[in-house]
Amino acid sequence: MAVLLDDLPRTATRDGTLRRVGIEVECGGVTEARLAEIAAERLGGRVRQTADYVYAVEGSALGDIEVLLDTALRDVVEGRVARLGLDLGRAVIPVEFVTEPIPPAQIPEVDRFCAELARQGAFGTQDGIALGFGVHLNVALPGEAVADILPVLTAFALCEDWLRDRMQLDGSRRLLPFVDPYPARLLDMLCDPAAVQWTVDDLAEAYFKASPTRNHGLDALPILKHLFPERTVAAVPAMAEKSSRPAWHYRLPDCRIDDPDWSIGREWRRWVWVEELAADTGCVDRLKALWREYRAGPLPVARWLSLSSPVLDARRPLP
């Protein structure tokens, strides 16, 4: 489905370079070898196997693309029997392709590639309750100052329940831990009036205290590891083996690659909506005040969606 793209409120970084986005797509129905072949056929480039279950498509129209069987077992499996077990697990283990950071204007090309994969048998989350396939957007930060990070983190935290409701999150993804919503404690910190005086150091300390895990829709730990490598690994030891980058790691609720009404372009427009909310300080201030009022009362947690919805519904509709 063709989708008109929206521009980010800040299209360039502080040094004037275009903000790019890296895209990760998980799916079933094709092997990593076949997906790499389709990528070269569709986008050009040369296929090269770099490891067991891992391929690179070099020099494509989207730059270099990595294609792999998406499981940690891939790196430790040894022996014919173990490999047979991994191959038998393909029914629920996704194959993933990962682009290098690309200009947002190239997202339609990624969507056309996804449509070709679907025509050749790729499927997404909706094909089974155990299929926790996802799509990730790695959106470059406009800068590394607290003003470049804190507003987006706060806006996302405040609208996350509303986003999940409006995006009709797939049932299988609701059951999986890596889409846990931010804890209320983190929102309490973000909505404290004192937070407007935070430094990047203060932001990191709050995140480590309230939400020291990657298992969220918007994962800030790659950013924090980029800024504070040792502190991040100390707070979240699992980050020792994870990469750092000055980019938001946005985990989309599901992958619907075989649904003609779904597109990465639409999901990109939804991310732009979040950044637009972050830039609307008046709206965010209303939401923060409402959160403080809500937390001061005896209302149940589920009530936040109904309280925040009138404020968020009054904005530009979610794409």
One Martini backbone bead per residue (centre of mass of N, CA, C, O) as a GRO file, in nm:
protein
  319
    1MET     BB    1   0.093   0.038   0.026
    2ALA     BB    2   0.066   0.361  -0.039
    3VAL     BB    3   0.251   0.621   0.145
    4LEU     BB    4   0.258   0.924   0.272
    5LEU     BB    5   0.511   1.104   0.385
    6ASP     BB    6   0.656   1.236   0.672
    7ASP     BB    7   0.812   1.483   0.842
    8LEU     BB    8   1.015   1.574   1.060
    9PRO     BB    9   1.049   1.837   1.265
   10ARG     BB   10   1.359   1.728   1.256
   11THR     BB   11   1.559   1.651   0.978
   12ALA     BB   12   1.817   1.746   1.133
   13THR     BB   13   2.099   1.783   1.270
   14ARG     BB   14   2.309   1.996   1.434
   15ASP     BB   15   2.525   1.950   1.179
   16GLY     BB   16   2.317   1.908   0.910
   17THR     BB   17   2.235   1.620   0.893
   18LEU     BB   18   2.053   1.370   0.801
   19ARG     BB   19   1.800   1.193   0.926
   20ARG     BB   20   1.804   0.858   0.987
   21VAL     BB   21   1.693   0.507   0.913
   22GLY     BB   22   1.677   0.200   1.057
   23ILE     BB   23   1.569  -0.131   0.942
   24GLU     BB   24   1.371  -0.396   1.098
   25VAL     BB   25   1.266  -0.726   0.974
   26GLU     BB   26   1.031  -0.975   1.065
   27CYS     BB   27   0.988  -1.320   0.942
   28GLY     BB   28   0.825  -1.568   0.759
   29GLY     BB   29   0.857  -1.828   0.489
   30VAL     BB   30   1.173  -1.766   0.474
   31THR     BB   31   1.487  -1.783   0.421
   32GLU     BB   32   1.783  -1.626   0.444
   33ALA     BB   33   1.880  -1.702   0.161
   34ARG     BB   34   1.626  -1.616   0.004
   35LEU     BB   35   1.605  -1.326   0.099
   36ALA     BB   36   1.875  -1.238  -0.021
   37GLU     BB   37   1.802  -1.301  -0.314
   38ILE     BB   38   1.559  -1.108  -0.334
   39ALA     BB   39   1.714  -0.853  -0.273
   40ALA     BB   40   1.901  -0.867  -0.522
   41GLU     BB   41   1.675  -0.877  -0.733
   42ARG     BB   42   1.532  -0.604  -0.637
   43LEU     BB   43   1.810  -0.414  -0.534
   44GLY     BB   44   2.059  -0.543  -0.565
   45GLY     BB   45   2.366  -0.682  -0.553
   46ARG     BB   46   2.563  -0.889  -0.326
   47VAL     BB   47   2.588  -1.214  -0.214
   48ARG     BB   48   2.700  -1.302   0.127
   49GLN     BB   49   2.832  -1.531   0.336
   50THR     BB   50   2.931  -1.479   0.692
   51ALA     BB   51   2.757  -1.715   0.825
   52ASP     BB   52   2.570  -1.899   0.995
   53TYR     BB   53   2.262  -1.769   0.902
   54VAL     BB   54   2.436  -1.541   0.739
   55TYR     BB   55   2.386  -1.240   0.539
   56ALA     BB   56   2.497  -1.031   0.263
   57VAL     BB   57   2.393  -0.726   0.096
   58GLU     BB   58   2.589  -0.566  -0.137
   59GLY     BB   59   2.508  -0.273  -0.296
   60SER     BB   60   2.235  -0.173  -0.275
   61ALA     BB   61   1.979   0.059  -0.294
   62LEU     BB   62   2.010   0.041   0.049
   63GLY     BB   63   2.265  -0.083   0.066
   64ASP     BB   64   2.348  -0.260   0.325
   65ILE     BB   65   2.235  -0.600   0.404
   66GLU     BB   66   2.112  -0.792   0.667
   67VAL     BB   67   2.078  -1.157   0.701
   68LEU     BB   68   1.889  -1.350   0.954
   69LEU     BB   69   1.865  -1.564   1.207
   70ASP     BB   70   1.665  -1.470   1.495
   71THR     BB   71   1.901  -1.596   1.720
   72ALA     BB   72   2.114  -1.671   1.977
   73LEU     BB   73   2.172  -1.974   1.891
   74ARG     BB   74   2.336  -1.921   1.632
   75ASP     BB   75   2.622  -1.866   1.802
   76VAL     BB   76   2.621  -2.175   1.967
   77VAL     BB   77   2.574  -2.381   1.766
   78GLU     BB   78   2.658  -2.742   1.760
   79GLY     BB   79   2.621  -2.960   1.538
   80ARG     BB   80   2.392  -3.150   1.372
   81VAL     BB   81   2.165  -3.171   1.584
   82ALA     BB   82   2.150  -2.875   1.664
   83ARG     BB   83   2.088  -2.770   1.378
   84LEU     BB   84   1.828  -2.926   1.342
   85GLY     BB   85   1.677  -2.783   1.573
   86LEU     BB   86   1.696  -2.501   1.449
   87ASP     BB   87   1.549  -2.570   1.183
   88LEU     BB   88   1.281  -2.667   1.322
   89GLY     BB   89   1.235  -2.365   1.452
   90ARG     BB   90   1.131  -2.192   1.200
   91ALA     BB   91   0.824  -2.164   1.267
   92VAL     BB   92   0.917  -1.929   1.510
   93ILE     BB   93   1.172  -1.823   1.375
   94PRO     BB   94   1.296  -1.547   1.257
   95VAL     BB   95   1.359  -1.358   0.983
   96GLU     BB   96   1.608  -1.098   0.919
   97PHE     BB   97   1.625  -0.757   0.813
   98VAL     BB   98   1.898  -0.506   0.780
   99THR     BB   99   1.950  -0.182   0.754
  100GLU     BB  100   2.091   0.081   0.690
  101PRO     BB  101   2.098   0.400   0.717
  102ILE     BB  102   1.829   0.586   0.580
  103PRO     BB  103   1.644   0.773   0.405
  104PRO     BB  104   1.311   0.825   0.439
  105ALA     BB  105   1.255   0.830   0.122
  106GLN     BB  106   1.319   0.497   0.113
  107ILE     BB  107   1.077   0.346   0.240
  108PRO     BB  108   0.911   0.259  -0.013
  109GLU     BB  109   1.126   0.050  -0.100
  110VAL     BB  110   1.085  -0.134   0.142
  111ASP     BB  111   0.786  -0.191   0.086
  112ARG     BB  112   0.831  -0.326  -0.191
  113PHE     BB  113   1.003  -0.553  -0.078
  114CYS     BB  114   0.789  -0.668   0.116
  115ALA     BB  115   0.584  -0.737  -0.106
  116GLU     BB  116   0.768  -0.943  -0.243
  117LEU     BB  117   0.796  -1.133  -0.006
  118ALA     BB  118   0.493  -1.199   0.015
  119ARG     BB  119   0.472  -1.322  -0.274
  120GLN     BB  120   0.709  -1.542  -0.164
  121GLY     BB  121   0.580  -1.623   0.151
  122ALA     BB  122   0.576  -1.413   0.352
  123PHE     BB  123   0.516  -1.366   0.708
  124GLY     BB  124   0.348  -1.270   1.002
  125THR     BB  125   0.196  -1.240   1.305
  126GLN     BB  126  -0.108  -1.330   1.211
  127ASP     BB  127  -0.032  -1.653   1.165
  128GLY     BB  128   0.029  -1.659   1.492
  129ILE     BB  129   0.051  -1.658   1.842
  130ALA     BB  130   0.381  -1.735   1.838
  131LEU     BB  131   0.438  -1.479   1.644
  132GLY     BB  132   0.694  -1.244   1.742
  133PHE     BB  133   0.696  -1.034   1.516
  134GLY     BB  134   0.892  -0.749   1.401
  135VAL     BB  135   0.957  -0.389   1.400
  136HIS     BB  136   1.237  -0.163   1.355
  137LEU     BB  137   1.331   0.171   1.448
  138ASN     BB  138   1.630   0.371   1.379
  139VAL     BB  139   1.632   0.694   1.502
  140ALA     BB  140   1.794   0.962   1.466
  141LEU     BB  141   1.924   1.197   1.634
  142PRO     BB  142   1.957   1.549   1.650
  143GLY     BB  143   2.102   1.498   1.934
  144GLU     BB  144   2.278   1.498   2.279
  145ALA     BB  145   2.089   1.659   2.429
  146VAL     BB  146   1.833   1.680   2.643
  147ALA     BB  147   1.644   1.828   2.425
  148ASP     BB  148   1.672   1.565   2.223
  149ILE     BB  149   1.534   1.343   2.437
  150LEU     BB  150   1.322   1.402   2.666
  151PRO     BB  151   1.060   1.480   2.504
  152VAL     BB  152   1.021   1.204   2.363
  153LEU     BB  153   1.013   1.022   2.608
  154THR     BB  154   0.771   1.164   2.742
  155ALA     BB  155   0.564   1.146   2.515
  156PHE     BB  156   0.561   0.841   2.487
  157ALA     BB  157   0.483   0.767   2.777
  158LEU     BB  158   0.202   0.928   2.767
  159CYS     BB  159   0.098   0.773   2.477
  160GLU     BB  160   0.122   0.460   2.481
  161ASP     BB  161  -0.164   0.359   2.547
  162TRP     BB  162  -0.297   0.502   2.306
  163LEU     BB  163  -0.135   0.368   2.083
  164ARG     BB  164  -0.212   0.075   2.141
  165ASP     BB  165  -0.513   0.118   2.097
  166ARG     BB  166  -0.499   0.246   1.798
  167MET     BB  167  -0.309  -0.004   1.678
  168GLN     BB  168  -0.406  -0.284   1.741
  169LEU     BB  169  -0.262  -0.495   1.906
  170ASP     BB  170  -0.139  -0.787   1.887
  171GLY     BB  171  -0.189  -1.060   2.085
  172SER     BB  172   0.101  -1.185   2.085
  173ARG     BB  173   0.249  -0.918   2.183
  174ARG     BB  174   0.113  -0.892   2.467
  175LEU     BB  175   0.273  -1.162   2.581
  176LEU     BB  176   0.541  -1.015   2.542
  177PRO     BB  177   0.809  -0.859   2.713
  178PHE     BB  178   0.922  -0.652   2.475
  179VAL     BB  179   0.624  -0.477   2.525
  180ASP     BB  180   0.647  -0.322   2.769
  181PRO     BB  181   0.551  -0.082   2.949
  182TYR     BB  182   0.608   0.175   3.111
  183PRO     BB  183   0.657   0.258   3.418
  184ALA     BB  184   0.516   0.466   3.647
  185ARG     BB  185   0.780   0.567   3.773
  186LEU     BB  186   0.888   0.705   3.521
  187LEU     BB  187   0.655   0.906   3.486
  188ASP     BB  188   0.690   1.046   3.754
  189MET     BB  189   0.968   1.164   3.680
  190LEU     BB  190   0.894   1.308   3.406
  191CYS     BB  191   0.647   1.480   3.561
  192ASP     BB  192   0.828   1.627   3.724
  193PRO     BB  193   0.904   1.956   3.748
  194ALA     BB  194   1.221   1.900   3.782
  195ALA     BB  195   1.283   1.782   3.489
  196VAL     BB  196   1.342   2.057   3.339
  197GLN     BB  197   1.649   2.049   3.488
  198TRP     BB  198   1.776   1.837   3.344
  199THR     BB  199   2.019   1.626   3.255
  200VAL     BB  200   2.151   1.364   3.100
  201ASP     BB  201   2.237   1.234   3.365
  202ASP     BB  202   1.956   1.237   3.499
  203LEU     BB  203   1.810   1.069   3.288
  204ALA     BB  204   1.978   0.814   3.321
  205GLU     BB  205   1.924   0.766   3.622
  206ALA     BB  206   1.617   0.732   3.596
  207TYR     BB  207   1.618   0.495   3.397
  208PHE     BB  208   1.782   0.295   3.568
  209LYS     BB  209   1.581   0.291   3.812
  210ALA     BB  210   1.292   0.239   3.648
  211SER     BB  211   1.417   0.098   3.344
  212PRO     BB  212   1.640  -0.172   3.333
  213THR     BB  213   1.542  -0.230   3.011
  214ARG     BB  214   1.465  -0.343   2.672
  215ASN     BB  215   1.142  -0.413   2.726
  216HIS     BB  216   1.046  -0.181   2.503
  217GLY     BB  217   0.914   0.016   2.263
  218LEU     BB  218   1.120   0.238   2.382
  219ASP     BB  219   1.467   0.216   2.349
  220ALA     BB  220   1.728   0.394   2.534
  221LEU     BB  221   1.996   0.225   2.574
  222PRO     BB  222   2.166   0.285   2.319
  223ILE     BB  223   2.200   0.581   2.394
  224LEU     BB  224   2.323   0.547   2.680
  225LYS     BB  225   2.569   0.385   2.583
  226HIS     BB  226   2.682   0.609   2.405
  227LEU     BB  227   2.713   0.812   2.654
  228PHE     BB  228   2.730   0.558   2.896
  229PRO     BB  229   2.881   0.275   2.891
  230GLU     BB  230   2.946   0.183   3.186
  231ARG     BB  231   2.677   0.253   3.327
  232THR     BB  232   2.493   0.079   3.151
  233VAL     BB  233   2.623  -0.199   3.211
  234ALA     BB  234   2.587  -0.181   3.519
  235ALA     BB  235   2.267  -0.156   3.505
  236VAL     BB  236   2.279  -0.346   3.221
  237PRO     BB  237   2.447  -0.624   3.149
  238ALA     BB  238   2.321  -0.701   2.864
  239MET     BB  239   2.466  -0.447   2.716
  240ALA     BB  240   2.751  -0.566   2.655
  241GLU     BB  241   2.628  -0.714   2.373
  242LYS     BB  242   2.529  -0.435   2.283
  243SER     BB  243   2.462  -0.179   2.095
  244SER     BB  244   2.541   0.149   2.010
  245ARG     BB  245   2.339   0.458   1.958
  246PRO     BB  246   2.217   0.774   1.819
  247ALA     BB  247   1.919   0.612   1.864
  248TRP     BB  248   1.613   0.514   1.835
  249HIS     BB  249   1.446   0.212   1.960
  250TYR     BB  250   1.168   0.115   1.775
  251ARG     BB  251   0.909  -0.105   1.868
  252LEU     BB  252   0.693  -0.256   1.697
  253PRO     BB  253   0.425  -0.452   1.757
  254ASP     BB  254   0.431  -0.561   1.447
  255CYS     BB  255   0.422  -0.788   1.162
  256ARG     BB  256   0.239  -0.725   0.833
  257ILE     BB  257   0.363  -0.816   0.549
  258ASP     BB  258   0.080  -0.977   0.439
  259ASP     BB  259  -0.063  -0.694   0.462
  260PRO     BB  260  -0.191  -0.460   0.240
  261ASP     BB  261  -0.258  -0.235   0.487
  262TRP     BB  262   0.047  -0.243   0.545
  263SER     BB  263   0.326  -0.022   0.659
  264ILE     BB  264   0.615   0.146   0.718
  265GLY     BB  265   0.516   0.425   0.640
  266ARG     BB  266   0.298   0.442   0.859
  267GLU     BB  267   0.487   0.399   1.101
  268TRP     BB  268   0.651   0.650   1.048
  269ARG     BB  269   0.417   0.854   1.083
  270ARG     BB  270   0.380   0.779   1.384
  271TRP     BB  271   0.652   0.878   1.476
  272VAL     BB  272   0.612   1.167   1.390
  273TRP     BB  273   0.378   1.215   1.584
  274VAL     BB  274   0.549   1.191   1.839
  275GLU     BB  275   0.741   1.429   1.774
  276GLU     BB  276   0.517   1.639   1.760
  277LEU     BB  277   0.430   1.611   2.051
  278ALA     BB  278   0.706   1.687   2.177
  279ALA     BB  279   0.689   1.987   2.043
  280ASP     BB  280   0.420   2.017   2.223
  281THR     BB  281   0.437   2.162   2.520
  282GLY     BB  282   0.145   2.218   2.599
  283CYS     BB  283   0.040   1.928   2.579
  284VAL     BB  284   0.247   1.792   2.764
  285ASP     BB  285   0.180   1.960   3.015
  286ARG     BB  286  -0.109   1.856   3.040
  287LEU     BB  287  -0.033   1.557   3.074
  288LYS     BB  288   0.144   1.589   3.326
  289ALA     BB  289  -0.074   1.706   3.508
  290LEU     BB  290  -0.268   1.467   3.477
  291TRP     BB  291  -0.080   1.254   3.593
  292ARG     BB  292  -0.049   1.376   3.875
  293GLU     BB  293  -0.349   1.366   3.942
  294TYR     BB  294  -0.387   1.063   3.897
  295ARG     BB  295  -0.164   0.969   4.113
  296ALA     BB  296  -0.313   1.117   4.362
  297GLY     BB  297  -0.527   0.912   4.322
  298PRO     BB  298  -0.755   0.611   4.323
  299LEU     BB  299  -0.701   0.524   4.042
  300PRO     BB  300  -0.673   0.306   3.812
  301VAL     BB  301  -0.447   0.234   3.571
  302ALA     BB  302  -0.653   0.205   3.323
  303ARG     BB  303  -0.748   0.514   3.334
  304TRP     BB  304  -0.539   0.672   3.159
  305LEU     BB  305  -0.662   0.640   2.881
  306SER     BB  306  -0.927   0.806   2.936
  307LEU     BB  307  -0.777   1.070   3.024
  308SER     BB  308  -0.582   1.112   2.763
  309SER     BB  309  -0.759   1.097   2.504
  310PRO     BB  310  -0.879   1.387   2.466
  311VAL     BB  311  -0.601   1.518   2.415
  312LEU     BB  312  -0.504   1.329   2.176
  313ASP     BB  313  -0.762   1.348   1.990
  314ALA     BB  314  -0.716   1.666   1.930
  315ARG     BB  315  -0.521   1.589   1.740
  316ARG     BB  316  -0.373   1.463   1.501
  317PRO     BB  317  -0.434   1.196   1.354
  318LEU     BB  318  -0.351   0.886   1.345
  319PRO     BB  319  -0.223   0.713   1.071
   0.00000   0.00000   0.00000
